[in-house]
Amino acid sequence: MSFVRSDGRAAKALRPVTIDLDVSKFAEGSARIAFGDTQVLCLATLQESVPRHLEGKGTGWVTAEYAMLPRSTPERSPRESLVGRPGGRTFEIQRLVGRALRAAVDLKALGPRSVVVDCEVIQADGGTRTAAITGGFVALAHALRKISPSPIVRNVAAVSAGYVKGELLLDLAYAEDSVADADVNVVATSDGELIEVQGTAEGRPFSRGDFDHVLALALEGIATLVTAQRAALR
């Protein structure tokens, strides 16, 4: 018997994706993205300066910060800023988002400028890092829209795929992620080139063939997300 998804989606279907552009009065670039019930606010700040180690090198920089609002989850979590420092998961995700977004930009063409993309999780139901990358790219491109020629060289998006009770699923929500046999986050470009793959066998090891199926499905999902990004930016 096939695994029945709680939201009624087909196994290889994304959750409903919405991207709202220009949602901040002050940020140079902004987007609010939803993967189903997961919602992330992405705000990009353009600065006419670079980190000290890049001064005088004629290149720009793109980085990201990531945080979850205290009540983005079913039970309130304390703000990390009030308990001393961000946790290891937060550091891991914001470094991932930064790496992913840098792959979208020709840093030489950006020149001596920096972009900081803040990703704030408003509501978490699985896939917050993949939503942050996908929405973060839209905020980044929005912030750089007035620079000519554009330093954006490709779109970047991300999605999860994995096996739940033997069924290959795309874009796992929390109820699926939490019981997955294998869960893989894939970050790729609009050309289908891989930036990062993070995969874990939770319930059982998975074969090379299983992984190939996961990767192929994730890349199909990323192609759909890139189409949504382009529609939002138009």
Steps between C-alpha positions, in 0.01 A plus 500: 500500500637845408578752772213746530616859547321701765427785258382270221786582265631259243832340598698705248321832551630813668298668769319813374769764447433873528758778471408860578751762387584840649345437842728737695501879496868530590691198367655538153363156414227300667282195454266288705490135396271217603554129442158388620482594868870587521543876463827695486557875474817584301646853518809599300716796602733650238809668643763707316781328684658157543647306794849613593671195347353592158587870501693606193448168320226624267254232600171497687350273763169332573414352836190398695357481848222264606272493802170353611243715675420370850150390403575368153461151651214336696669587829682827566879489489713767672672750273855382442625857544377489860651164591856592409565409138339335197495120512698269277201434274454872440867548409488199269193626315612860460837386365317273256276786386800729455690242293195437285434867429864576415472241223236721335726806472809605306677659795744687275208655312339592832802717571587633847152443638351256749154349527374357828189286469307457826269197502242504777283190540148616577347152509680165485351182356809337351731628229591832659854494358384417149234771515758748634734430207224518240351820642840642587597490134192704407582762765863508379402546135249768602772689690732494197239590239639851438860393446594472132627273366333267746740301719237224526623217276255221588205417721548288809227301676473207738259224597493177699420151383515165672344169589215467749378146567658392175338775289707759315363846588583856395506802732449335837281675756585454869263205549689318221848625582468382860432138399709483180718200421725734301490878466711695249522878454616599152621846396549558128517764229253572223741309272454186708849522652533393862616741769447284808337171592428413864366148546434281800375145537276514805315169493712284270799538267409582141664381181675692224196433283270642768721809522491548124119494511498754783737731315305482174173579678654790693639653180153481342363685802776762482417567135142575604620727781724693258193562282321639810800723583506643149126565507533687831788712373317596183 
